[in-house]
């Protein structure tokens, strides 16, 4: 990857229609080591096909990314954007799992800017694969995990009408070795804590439960539910059985407890939908009492919308109708955190 001179980030962003937040992000990343030192590929010379293949992009997304792939005609400012994104991914590899924001480029008018994070993660693939193999992660798990990039790009198209990666921060967690997909569920090594929509109880509550492993700050696996087939109980149980042995063997840390913070754990869903896969999933968890606002999550993950307007919501399925009608009637959905003991 070529070393591009540091530009005036404010002028760069103004020239390409990017916001002030992107300029600040670039300024923070300006002094990071060049990603070629980590083993990132050069987008101007690399064959993009093999680099994109593990992401399992939908056909339309793949075609647009390939058409927008960097070449000698790319503006230097956008090449610098890709370089700094690849540098950020490389610098964060293997670091603690605190959330790091990435630029919001889904609204950029230039498709090359919208594709920049996809390109940055693609050129990071060589060192990412080497790192996963050095940790002992089976290729089957690594490539299952990488397919989530394609899901996120597809979600960007559904929500914003074109190619892009609004969820670049989420993919960044994966490239930090902070997310693994084991069957139907994904797992994020983390700590028990209050963070964003994640809720947890205090020392006194943990003491009352008589559980040293439930104290704030103790290790846990956060469960995430990727878009995919129905959340069938057998598939969920199979995934849960794999989680603790996998992380003990690969990362060398035991995670006896898993948490899930999701709108899927809102008990109001059972009142509206009754039994089924969601009910069986909820039964696995003990809920933490405090809720977090969940309307935005429901409209994002159920309706593929960046807003919470029930009048614009999809109504194709019963879940679509139930979730939209509840908000239209003045109700609200909640993100609830639940916990469970992972099988040995």
C-alpha positions in Angstrom: 0.0 0.0 0.0 1.4 3.4 -1.0 2.2 5.9 1.7 0.0 8.9 1.0 1.0 12.4 2.3 -1.1 13.7 5.2 -3.6 16.1 3.7 -5.6 18.9 5.3 -8.5 16.6 6.6 -11.0 19.4 6.8 -10.4 20.4 3.1 -10.4 16.7 2.1 -13.8 16.1 3.7 -15.3 19.3 2.3 -14.1 18.4 -1.1 -15.7 15.0 -1.0 -18.9 15.9 0.9 -17.8 14.2 4.2 -18.8 15.5 7.6 -16.8 17.1 10.3 -16.9 13.9 12.3 -15.0 12.2 9.6 -12.4 15.0 9.6 -11.9 14.5 13.3 -11.6 10.7 12.9 -8.9 11.1 10.2 -7.0 13.6 12.4 -7.0 11.0 15.3 -5.8 8.3 12.9 -3.1 10.4 11.2 -0.2 9.2 13.2 -1.0 5.5 13.2 1.6 3.2 11.6 1.2 2.5 7.9 -0.9 -0.6 7.5 1.6 -2.3 5.1 3.7 -2.9 8.2 1.0 -5.2 9.5 0.7 -6.9 6.1 -2.3 -5.1 4.5 -2.5 -5.4 0.8 -2.1 -2.5 -1.6 -5.6 -1.7 -3.1 -4.0 -0.3 -6.2 -2.1 -3.6 -7.1 -4.1 -6.3 -5.3 -6.7 -8.5 -7.0 -9.9 -7.4 -5.3 -11.8 -10.6 -6.1 -10.1 -12.9 -3.6 -10.1 -10.2 -1.0 -13.8 -9.7 -1.2 -14.8 -13.4 -1.6 -14.8 -14.2 2.2 -17.3 -11.3 2.8 -20.0 -13.2 0.8 -21.4 -9.9 -0.6 -24.7 -10.0 -2.4 -24.3 -9.8 -6.2 -25.3 -6.2 -6.5 -23.1 -5.1 -3.7 -20.1 -7.1 -5.0 -20.5 -5.5 -8.5 -20.7 -2.0 -7.1 -17.6 -2.5 -4.8 -15.6 -3.9 -7.7 -16.6 -1.1 -10.0 -15.6 1.4 -7.3 -12.4 -0.3 -6.3 -9.4 2.0 -6.1 -7.3 2.7 -9.2 -4.9 5.3 -10.4 -7.8 7.6 -11.2 -8.9 7.8 -7.5 -8.5 11.2 -5.8 -5.5 11.2 -3.4 -7.8 12.2 -0.6 -10.0 9.1 -0.9 -6.9 6.9 -1.2 -5.7 8.5 2.1 -9.1 7.7 3.6 -8.8 4.0 2.8 -5.2 4.0 4.0 -6.1 5.5 7.4 -9.1 3.1 7.8 -6.8 0.2 7.1 -4.3 1.7 9.6 -7.0 1.9 12.2 -8.0 -1.7 11.8 -4.3 -2.8 12.0 -3.6 -0.7 15.1 -6.6 -2.0 16.9 -5.9 -5.7 16.2 -6.0 -7.7 19.4 -6.8 -4.8 21.7 -9.4 -4.6 24.4 -13.0 -4.7 23.2 -14.1 -1.1 24.0 -16.3 0.3 21.2 -14.6 2.5 18.7 -16.6 4.8 16.4 -15.9 4.8 12.6 -16.9 7.5 10.2 -20.5 7.5 9.0 -20.1 7.5 5.2 -23.4 5.9 4.2 -24.7 9.3 3.1 -21.7 10.3 1.0 -22.6 11.2 -2.6 -19.4 9.6 -4.0 -19.7 5.8 -4.1 -16.0 5.5 -3.7 -16.2 7.2 -0.3 -19.1 4.8 0.7 -17.0 1.8 -0.3 -13.8 3.0 1.5 -14.4 1.0 4.7 -15.2 -2.1 2.7 -12.0 -1.7 0.8 -10.1 -1.0 4.0 -11.3 -4.2 5.6 -10.7 -6.2 2.4 -7.1 -5.2 2.2 -6.7 -6.0 5.9 -7.7 -9.6 5.2 -4.2 -11.1 4.8 -3.0 -10.1 8.2 -6.4 -10.9 9.8 -6.3 -14.5 8.4 -2.8 -15.0 9.6 -3.7 -13.7 13.1 -6.7 -16.0 13.4 -4.7 -19.0 12.3 -1.9 -18.1 14.8 -4.6 -18.1 17.6 -5.7 -21.5 16.5 -9.1 -20.4 15.2 -10.4 -23.0 12.8 -10.9 -21.6 9.2 -14.5 -22.7 9.4 -15.2 -20.3 12.3 -13.1 -17.5 10.7 -14.9 -17.6 7.4 -18.3 -17.9 9.0 -17.5 -14.8 11.0 -16.3 -12.9 7.9 -19.6 -13.5 6.1 -21.1 -11.0 8.5 -19.4 -8.2 6.5 -21.7 -9.1 3.6 -24.7 -9.1 5.8 -23.8 -5.6 7.1 -23.3 -4.3 3.5 -26.7 -5.8 2.5 -28.3 -4.1 5.5 -26.7 -0.8 4.4 -28.4 -1.1 1.0 -31.8 -2.0 2.6 -31.6 1.0 5.0 -30.0 3.6 2.8 -30.6 2.5 -0.7 -27.1 1.8 -1.9 -23.8 0.2 -1.3 -21.8 1.1 1.8 -20.9 0.0 5.3 -22.7 2.1 7.9 -21.8 -0.6 10.5 -18.0 -0.2 10.0 -17.5 0.1 13.8 -19.2 -3.3 14.2 -16.9 -4.9 11.6 -14.0 -3.2 13.4 -14.8 -5.3 16.5 -14.5 -8.4 14.4 -11.1 -7.4 13.0 -9.9 -6.8 16.6 -10.5 -10.6 17.2 -13.5 -9.4 19.2 -16.3 -11.3 17.5 -16.7 -14.9 16.5 -19.7 -16.7 14.9 -20.3 -20.2 16.2 -23.3 -21.7 14.4 -26.5 -19.6 14.8 -25.1 -17.0 17.3 -22.1 -14.6 17.5 -20.0 -14.1 20.6 -18.1 -11.0 21.8 -15.6 -11.4 24.6 -16.3 -8.6 27.0 -16.9 -7.7 30.7 -20.1 -7.4 32.7 -20.9 -3.7 32.8 -23.4 -1.0 31.9 -22.5 0.2 28.4 -24.8 1.9 25.9 -27.9 -0.3 25.8 -26.3 -3.0 27.9 -27.5 -3.1 31.5 -25.9 -4.8 34.5 -26.5 -4.9 38.2 -24.2 -3.6 41.0 -22.0 -5.4 43.5 -24.7 -5.7 46.0 -27.0 -7.5 43.7 -24.3 -9.9 42.6 -23.4 -10.5 46.3 -27.1 -11.3 47.1 -27.0 -13.9 44.3 -23.9 -15.5 45.8 -22.2 -15.4 42.4 -18.7 -14.1 42.3 -18.7 -14.5 38.5 -21.6 -12.0 38.2 -19.8 -9.0 39.7 -19.3 -6.0 37.4 -16.1 -6.3 35.6 -16.0 -10.1 35.4 -15.5 -11.7 32.0 -18.5 -12.6 29.9 -19.5 -13.4 26.3 -22.0 -11.0 24.8 -24.3 -12.9 22.5 -25.4 -11.4 19.2 -28.0 -12.7 16.8 -27.0 -12.3 13.1 -29.6 -12.0 10.4 -30.2 -15.5 9.1 -32.5 -18.5 9.4 -35.2 -18.8 12.1 -33.9 -18.8 15.6 -34.7 -22.4 16.2 -34.1 -23.8 19.7 -31.8 -26.7 18.5 -29.5 -24.4 16.6 -29.3 -22.0 19.6 -28.5 -24.8 22.0 -25.9 -26.2 19.6 -24.2 -22.8 19.4 -24.2 -22.2 23.2 -22.6 -25.6 23.7 -19.7 -24.6 21.5 -19.0 -21.2 23.0 -17.2 -21.8 26.3 -14.9 -24.6 25.0 -14.0 -22.5 21.9 -12.9 -19.4 23.8 -11.2 -21.4 26.5 -9.2 -23.2 23.8 -8.5 -20.3 21.5 -8.2 -17.2 23.7 -7.2 -19.0 26.8 -9.9 -17.4 29.0 -12.9 -19.1 30.5 -16.3 -17.4 30.1 -18.8 -19.1 32.4 -21.5 -16.5 31.8 -23.0 -15.1 28.6 -25.3 -12.1 28.3 -27.6 -10.9 25.5 -28.9 -7.3 25.2 -31.6 -7.3 22.6 -35.1 -6.2 21.7 -35.8 -9.9 21.3 -35.7 -10.3 25.1 -38.5 -7.7 25.6 -41.3 -9.6 27.4 -43.9 -7.5 25.5 -43.2 -9.5 22.4 -44.7 -12.6 24.1 -47.8 -10.7 24.9 -48.2 -9.9 21.2 -46.8 -13.0 19.5 -47.3 -15.8 22.0 -45.1 -18.9 21.8 -42.5 -19.8 19.2 -38.8 -19.4 18.6 -38.7 -15.9 20.3 -40.4 -17.3 23.4 -38.0 -20.2 23.6 -35.1 -17.9 23.2 -36.3 -15.7 26.0 -36.7 -18.7 28.3 -33.0 -19.3 28.3 -32.2 -16.0 30.0 -32.6 -14.4 33.4 -33.4 -10.7 32.9 -31.6 -7.8 34.4 -34.3 -5.5 35.8 -33.4 -2.2 34.1 -34.5 -1.8 30.4 -33.0 0.4 27.7 -34.8 2.2 24.9 -35.4 -0.2 22.0 -37.6 1.4 19.3 -34.5 2.3 17.2 -33.2 -1.3 17.4 -36.6 -2.7 16.4 -37.0 -0.5 13.4 -33.4 -1.1 12.4 -33.3 -4.9 12.6 -37.0 -5.7 11.9 -37.9 -3.0 9.4 -34.5 -2.1 8.0 -35.2 1.6 8.7 -33.0 4.3 10.2 -36.1 6.1 11.6 -38.8 4.9 14.0 -41.8 6.1 11.9 -44.5 3.3 12.1 -46.2 4.8 9.1 -43.2 4.0 6.9 -42.6 0.5 8.4 -42.7 -2.7 6.5 -45.9 -4.8 7.1 -45.1 -8.0 5.2 -45.1 -10.3 8.3 -46.8 -10.6 11.6 -43.7 -9.4 13.4 -43.5 -6.4 11.1 -47.1 -5.5 11.9 -47.0 -6.2 15.6 -43.8 -4.1 16.2 -45.1 -1.2 14.1 -48.6 -1.2 15.5 -47.3 -1.2 19.1 -45.4 2.1 18.4 -48.2 3.6 16.4 -50.5 3.0 19.4 -48.1 5.0 21.6 -46.1 2.1 23.0 -42.4 1.6 23.1 -40.1 -1.4 22.7 -37.1 -2.0 25.1 -33.7 -3.6 24.8 -33.5 -6.0 27.7 -30.3 -7.6 29.0 -30.4 -11.2 30.1 -27.8 -13.7 31.3 -27.3 -17.4 31.3 -24.7 -20.0 32.4 -22.8 -21.4 29.5 -22.5 -25.2 29.3 -19.1 -26.6 30.0 
